Amino acid sequence: MSLSLSTFFTVTFFSSISIILIWSTLKANWLIKQIGISSLFFCIAIIIVRLLIPLEFSFANNIPINRILPWFTLFFETPIITFRDHTICFRHILYLLWIIGALFCLGKSIYTYTCFKRLMDTFSSITNPKIQSILHNIISKYKKPINFEIIQAELVSTPMIFGIRKPKIFIPQIDLSEDEWYHIMNHEVAHYYHGDLLIKLITELISIVYWWNPIVYLLKKQISKLLEIHIDITITKSMSEIERIDYLECLLKISKMRLNKKTNRLVLTFSSNSSSPLFQRFDIILKGYNQKKKVNLKSMFFTVIPTIFMIVLSLLFVFEPYSISAEDAAHTIELTSKTAYLIPNQDNGYDLYYNDNFFGVVTKIRDSYSDLPIYNNIKEVPLK
């Protein structure tokens, strides 16, 4: 296994195509229903794993690229400074910028997380018996009981869950009915028990490493959308039509009250950040989603199979720049069936002729000139 600039380029290329496929799929509700949430999560999972392990394996084959890529490679390999036996080229500058950018994004995320945590720690938990009873009833549905803190704060614009070890549910400073409290907390608790906070953390890590790739930010948005749709489906699957409408009214109420405030990227919110995903969630909830329904195999060709195919290609092939210098090209010939041929000699080898002139002796026919015609003697060679 090895790591190189070519491998990064190859993995980025094939992964980006897969991410665009996921994005186009998540825009169509009928495709989401046909393919299935689990299949979409599987596609995202293999993309994430490949992005986190961008290595070239021993079984990979090189694909020579003779346009654009050689120029980029030549530029990045151009020496800038030579110090004793060490040479610094543009490639080293690129790596340095990559690391600096990643460290900056990491520091920014840690700073944002720390500031948000310190601010939220200044608020006290809700001790209302009715609200605690609602939370207890929700948690009792899960096998492993977890102690959740509920905090209401004016600075919060939408319900959200925060913290993997000590989870806290933050609620805006608004009046809610018991049903609304139930819907909100049921949604946030479901996020926690389904491991969505950990998924968000991994997604944030990928966006830090690949901070320069806009397609990765697109993946980040699609993961957030899919997590929300998944939770909506999970908690509304056993609801009656009236209960679903109540849930949607609560969702709409929170969305209307949202302020133009930035949300910490490591939390999961009850409502969407834009109207389009919100309408999409409404449509899926109202029309229903059958989780037990068998996946439509034909629809797998839209996203799942192409995504798997792209990831497999990133494992089997690596784009490598291919070019030769003008000096080498002047002394290089191309052996084709039109310009060269072989004649067996007395040493169990072959005499190689190029443009009807003796060129050399070969002991074994290799793949590069295996298509050359073989004649018994020079008299059999047709006249040109």
C-alpha positions as CSV (number, residue, x, y, z in Angstrom):
1,M,0.0,0.0,0.0
2,S,1.2,3.5,-0.8
3,L,0.1,7.1,-0.7
4,S,0.7,9.5,-3.6
5,L,-0.6,12.6,-5.3
6,S,-1.9,10.4,-8.1
7,T,-3.8,8.2,-5.7
8,F,-5.4,11.2,-4.1
9,F,-6.4,12.5,-7.5
10,T,-7.9,9.1,-8.5
11,V,-9.8,8.7,-5.2
12,T,-11.1,12.3,-5.4
13,F,-12.3,11.8,-9.0
14,F,-14.2,8.6,-8.5
15,S,-15.6,9.6,-5.1
16,S,-16.8,12.9,-6.5
17,I,-18.8,11.1,-9.2
18,S,-20.3,8.9,-6.5
19,I,-21.2,11.9,-4.3
20,I,-23.0,13.6,-7.3
21,L,-25.0,10.4,-7.8
22,I,-26.1,10.5,-4.1
23,W,-27.0,14.2,-4.5
24,S,-29.1,13.6,-7.6
25,T,-30.8,10.7,-5.9
26,L,-31.7,12.6,-2.7
27,K,-33.4,15.2,-4.8
28,A,-36.1,12.7,-5.9
29,N,-38.4,11.3,-3.3
30,W,-39.5,8.5,-5.5
31,L,-35.9,7.3,-5.9
32,I,-35.4,7.5,-2.1
33,K,-38.4,5.2,-1.7
34,Q,-37.4,2.8,-4.5
35,I,-33.7,2.5,-3.5
36,G,-34.3,2.6,0.3
37,I,-32.7,4.5,3.1
38,S,-30.4,1.6,4.1
39,S,-29.0,1.3,0.6
40,L,-28.2,5.1,0.5
41,F,-26.5,4.9,3.9
42,F,-24.4,2.0,2.5
43,C,-23.4,4.0,-0.5
44,I,-22.4,7.0,1.7
45,A,-20.5,4.6,4.1
46,I,-18.3,3.1,1.3
47,I,-17.6,6.6,0.0
48,I,-16.5,7.8,3.5
49,V,-14.3,4.8,4.0
50,R,-12.6,5.3,0.7
51,L,-12.0,9.0,1.4
52,L,-10.5,8.1,4.8
53,I,-8.2,5.4,3.3
54,P,-7.0,7.0,0.0
55,L,-4.2,4.4,-0.5
56,E,-3.0,2.6,-3.6
57,F,-3.0,-1.1,-3.2
58,S,-0.6,-3.6,-4.8
59,F,-3.3,-5.0,-7.1
60,A,-4.1,-1.6,-8.6
61,N,-3.2,-1.0,-12.2
62,N,-1.9,2.3,-13.6
63,I,-3.9,4.2,-16.3
64,P,-1.5,6.5,-18.2
65,I,-2.9,9.9,-18.9
66,N,-1.1,12.0,-21.5
67,R,-3.1,15.2,-21.4
68,I,-3.4,17.9,-18.7
69,L,-2.3,15.6,-15.8
70,P,1.4,15.3,-17.0
71,W,1.5,19.1,-17.2
72,F,0.2,19.4,-13.6
73,T,2.6,16.8,-12.5
74,L,5.5,18.5,-14.2
75,F,4.6,21.8,-12.6
76,F,4.3,20.4,-9.1
77,E,7.6,18.5,-9.5
78,T,9.5,21.6,-10.7
79,P,12.3,22.3,-8.2
80,I,12.1,25.7,-6.3
81,I,15.0,25.4,-3.8
82,T,17.9,23.0,-3.7
83,F,19.7,22.6,-0.4
84,R,22.5,20.1,-0.3
85,D,20.9,16.8,-1.3
86,H,17.4,18.0,-0.7
87,T,15.1,19.6,-3.3
88,I,11.9,21.5,-2.5
89,C,9.4,21.6,-5.3
90,F,5.8,22.9,-5.7
91,R,4.5,19.5,-4.6
92,H,5.9,20.1,-1.1
93,I,4.3,23.5,-1.1
94,L,1.0,21.9,-2.0
95,Y,1.3,19.4,0.9
96,L,2.2,22.2,3.3
97,L,-0.8,24.3,2.2
98,W,-3.0,21.2,2.6
99,I,-1.8,20.5,6.1
100,I,-2.1,24.2,7.1
101,G,-5.6,24.3,5.7
102,A,-6.6,21.1,7.5
103,L,-5.1,22.3,10.8
104,F,-6.9,25.7,10.5
105,C,-10.3,24.0,9.8
106,L,-9.6,21.6,12.8
107,G,-8.8,24.5,15.0
108,K,-11.9,26.4,13.9
109,S,-14.1,23.4,14.6
110,I,-12.6,22.9,18.0
111,Y,-12.9,26.6,18.9
112,T,-16.6,26.7,17.7
113,Y,-17.4,23.5,19.7
114,T,-15.6,24.8,22.8
115,C,-17.3,28.2,22.7
116,F,-20.7,26.7,22.1
117,K,-20.2,24.2,25.0
118,R,-19.1,26.9,27.4
119,L,-22.0,29.1,26.5
120,M,-24.6,26.3,26.9
121,D,-23.0,25.2,30.2
122,T,-24.2,28.5,31.7
123,F,-27.8,27.5,31.3
124,S,-29.5,25.3,33.9
125,S,-31.5,22.1,33.1
126,I,-35.3,22.0,33.0
127,T,-36.8,20.2,36.0
128,N,-40.5,20.4,35.0
129,P,-42.0,17.0,36.1
130,K,-44.3,16.8,33.0
131,I,-41.4,17.4,30.6
132,Q,-39.2,14.9,32.5
133,S,-42.0,12.4,32.4
134,I,-42.3,12.8,28.6
135,L,-38.6,12.3,28.2
136,H,-38.6,9.2,30.5
137,N,-41.4,7.6,28.4
138,I,-39.4,8.2,25.2
139,I,-36.1,6.8,26.7
140,S,-38.0,3.7,28.0
141,K,-38.5,2.5,24.4
142,Y,-34.7,2.0,24.0
143,K,-32.7,-0.8,25.6
144,K,-29.9,1.3,27.1
145,P,-31.1,4.2,29.2
146,I,-29.2,7.5,28.9
147,N,-29.5,10.6,31.0
148,F,-30.4,13.5,28.8
149,E,-30.4,17.1,30.0
150,I,-33.0,19.4,28.6
151,I,-32.1,23.1,28.4
152,Q,-34.1,26.0,27.1
153,A,-32.2,29.1,25.9
154,E,-33.0,32.2,24.0
155,L,-29.8,31.8,22.0
156,V,-31.0,28.6,20.5
157,S,-33.1,29.0,17.3
158,T,-34.2,25.4,16.9
159,P,-34.2,22.2,18.9
160,M,-30.9,20.4,18.8
161,I,-28.9,17.6,20.5
162,F,-25.3,18.1,21.5
163,G,-22.7,15.9,23.1
164,I,-21.9,12.2,22.6
165,R,-20.9,11.3,26.2
166,K,-23.2,13.6,28.1
167,P,-26.0,14.4,25.6
168,K,-28.0,17.6,26.0
169,I,-31.2,18.6,24.2
170,F,-31.5,22.4,23.6
171,I,-34.9,23.9,23.1
172,P,-35.7,27.5,22.0
173,Q,-37.4,29.8,24.5
174,I,-40.9,29.1,23.2
175,D,-44.2,27.8,24.6
176,L,-44.8,24.2,23.6
177,S,-47.7,21.8,24.2
178,E,-47.1,18.4,25.7
179,D,-47.5,16.8,22.2
180,E,-44.9,19.3,20.8
181,W,-42.5,18.5,23.6
182,Y,-42.9,14.8,22.8
183,H,-42.3,15.2,19.1
184,I,-39.2,17.3,19.6
185,M,-37.6,15.2,22.2
186,N,-38.5,12.0,20.4
187,H,-36.8,13.3,17.3
188,E,-33.6,14.4,19.1
189,V,-33.4,11.2,21.3
190,A,-33.7,9.1,18.1
191,H,-30.8,10.9,16.6
192,Y,-28.7,10.0,19.6
193,Y,-29.6,6.3,19.7
194,H,-29.1,5.9,16.0
195,G,-25.5,7.2,16.3
196,D,-26.1,10.2,14.2
197,L,-23.9,12.4,16.3
198,L,-20.9,10.1,15.6
199,I,-21.8,10.2,11.8
200,K,-21.8,14.0,12.0
201,L,-18.4,13.9,13.7
202,I,-16.9,11.6,11.0
203,T,-18.4,13.9,8.3
204,E,-16.8,16.9,9.9
205,L,-13.5,15.1,10.0
206,I,-13.7,14.4,6.2
207,S,-14.5,18.0,5.5
208,I,-11.5,19.0,7.5
209,V,-9.1,16.7,5.6
210,Y,-10.6,17.5,2.2
211,W,-11.3,21.2,3.0
212,W,-10.2,22.1,-0.6
213,N,-12.8,19.9,-2.3
214,P,-16.3,21.5,-2.7
215,I,-17.8,18.1,-3.5
216,V,-17.1,17.0,0.0
217,Y,-19.2,19.8,1.4
218,L,-22.0,18.6,-0.9
219,L,-21.6,15.2,0.7
220,K,-21.8,16.8,4.1
221,K,-25.2,18.4,3.2
222,Q,-26.5,15.2,1.8
223,I,-25.6,13.3,4.9
224,S,-27.4,15.8,7.1
225,K,-30.5,15.6,4.9
226,L,-30.5,11.8,4.9
227,L,-30.1,11.7,8.7
228,E,-33.2,13.9,9.1
229,I,-35.3,12.0,6.6
230,H,-34.3,8.7,8.3
231,I,-35.3,9.9,11.7
232,D,-38.6,11.3,10.4
233,I,-39.4,8.0,8.8
234,T,-38.3,6.0,12.0
235,I,-40.5,8.0,14.4
236,T,-43.6,8.4,12.2
237,K,-43.8,4.9,10.9
238,S,-46.1,3.8,13.7
239,M,-48.1,7.1,13.8
240,S,-51.6,7.5,12.6
241,E,-52.4,10.1,9.9
242,I,-53.5,12.6,12.5
243,E,-50.4,12.1,14.6
244,R,-48.2,12.6,11.5
245,I,-50.0,15.9,10.7
246,D,-49.4,17.0,14.4
247,Y,-45.7,16.1,13.9
248,L,-45.5,18.2,10.7
249,E,-47.3,21.1,12.3
250,C,-44.7,21.1,15.1
251,L,-41.9,20.9,12.5
252,L,-43.4,23.8,10.6
253,K,-43.9,25.8,13.8
254,I,-40.2,25.5,14.7
255,S,-39.1,26.3,11.2
256,K,-41.1,29.5,11.2
257,M,-39.6,30.6,14.4
258,R,-36.0,30.0,13.3
259,L,-33.8,33.0,13.3
260,N,-30.8,33.7,11.1
261,K,-28.4,32.2,13.5
262,K,-25.5,29.9,12.8
263,T,-25.8,26.4,14.2
264,N,-22.9,24.5,15.5
265,R,-21.9,21.9,12.9
266,L,-21.5,19.1,15.5
267,V,-25.2,19.2,16.6
268,L,-28.3,17.8,15.0
269,T,-31.4,20.0,14.7
270,F,-35.1,19.3,14.6
271,S,-35.8,21.5,11.5
272,S,-34.0,21.9,8.2
273,N,-31.8,24.9,7.3
274,S,-33.7,25.6,4.1
275,S,-37.2,25.3,2.8
276,S,-36.6,22.7,0.0
277,P,-35.4,19.9,2.3
278,L,-38.3,20.8,4.6
279,F,-40.9,20.3,1.8
280,Q,-39.2,17.1,0.9
281,R,-39.5,15.8,4.4
282,F,-43.2,16.8,4.5
283,D,-43.8,14.9,1.3
284,I,-42.1,11.7,2.5
285,I,-43.9,11.8,5.9
286,L,-47.4,12.5,4.4
287,K,-47.1,9.9,1.6
288,G,-45.6,7.4,3.9
289,Y,-42.5,5.2,3.6
290,N,-42.6,1.4,3.9
291,Q,-39.3,0.3,5.5
292,K,-40.1,-3.4,5.0
293,K,-40.8,-2.9,1.3
294,K,-38.3,-4.8,-0.9
295,V,-35.8,-2.7,-2.7
296,N,-36.6,-2.2,-6.4
297,L,-33.6,-3.9,-8.2
298,K,-34.1,-1.7,-11.3
299,S,-33.7,1.4,-9.2
300,M,-30.4,0.1,-7.9
301,F,-28.9,1.0,-11.2
302,F,-29.5,4.7,-10.6
303,T,-27.2,5.0,-7.6
304,V,-26.1,1.9,-5.6
305,I,-24.5,-0.1,-8.4
306,P,-22.8,2.9,-10.0
307,T,-21.5,4.0,-6.6
308,I,-20.1,0.6,-5.9
309,F,-18.6,0.5,-9.4
310,M,-16.9,3.9,-8.9
311,I,-15.4,2.9,-5.5
312,V,-14.2,-0.4,-7.0
313,L,-12.6,1.5,-9.9
314,S,-10.8,3.7,-7.4
315,L,-9.3,0.5,-5.9
316,L,-8.3,-1.2,-9.1
317,F,-6.9,1.8,-11.1
318,V,-4.8,4.8,-10.5
319,F,-4.4,7.7,-12.9
320,E,-0.7,8.2,-13.6
321,P,0.7,11.0,-15.8
322,Y,2.4,9.7,-19.0
323,S,4.7,11.8,-21.1
324,I,8.2,11.7,-22.7
325,S,10.6,14.5,-23.3
326,A,11.1,15.9,-26.8
327,E,14.7,14.5,-26.8
328,D,13.5,11.0,-25.9
329,A,10.7,11.2,-28.4
330,A,13.2,12.0,-31.2
331,H,15.0,8.7,-30.4
332,T,11.9,6.6,-30.0
333,I,10.2,4.5,-32.5
334,E,6.8,2.8,-32.5
335,L,6.6,-0.8,-33.5
336,T,3.4,-1.5,-35.4
337,S,2.3,-4.2,-37.9
338,K,2.7,-1.6,-40.7
339,T,6.3,-0.6,-39.8
340,A,7.9,-3.8,-38.3
341,Y,8.0,-7.6,-38.6
342,L,9.8,-10.6,-37.1
343,I,11.8,-13.4,-38.7
344,P,12.9,-16.5,-36.7
345,N,16.7,-16.9,-36.4
346,Q,19.0,-19.8,-35.7
347,D,19.3,-19.0,-32.0
348,N,15.6,-19.7,-31.3
349,G,15.0,-16.0,-31.2
350,Y,13.7,-13.4,-33.8
351,D,15.3,-10.8,-36.0
352,L,13.4,-7.6,-35.7
353,Y,13.0,-5.4,-38.9
354,Y,11.9,-1.8,-38.8
355,N,11.0,-0.1,-42.2
356,D,12.6,-3.1,-43.9
357,N,15.9,-2.6,-42.2
358,F,17.4,-4.9,-39.6
359,F,16.8,-3.3,-36.2
360,G,17.9,-5.9,-33.6
361,V,17.4,-9.4,-32.1
362,V,14.7,-10.3,-29.6
363,T,14.6,-13.6,-27.6
364,K,11.0,-13.3,-26.5
365,I,7.9,-11.7,-28.0
366,R,6.5,-9.2,-25.5
367,D,3.0,-7.7,-25.2
368,S,4.2,-4.4,-26.6
369,Y,5.0,-6.0,-30.0
370,S,3.0,-9.2,-29.9
371,D,0.9,-8.1,-32.9
372,L,3.8,-7.9,-35.3
373,P,3.7,-10.3,-38.3
374,I,6.1,-13.2,-38.3
375,Y,7.6,-14.4,-41.6
376,N,9.7,-17.6,-42.1
377,N,12.3,-15.7,-44.2
378,I,12.9,-12.3,-45.8
379,K,11.5,-13.5,-49.1
380,E,8.0,-13.9,-47.6
381,V,7.8,-10.2,-46.6
382,P,5.3,-8.5,-49.0
383,L,6.6,-5.6,-51.1
384,K,5.3,-2.2,-50.0
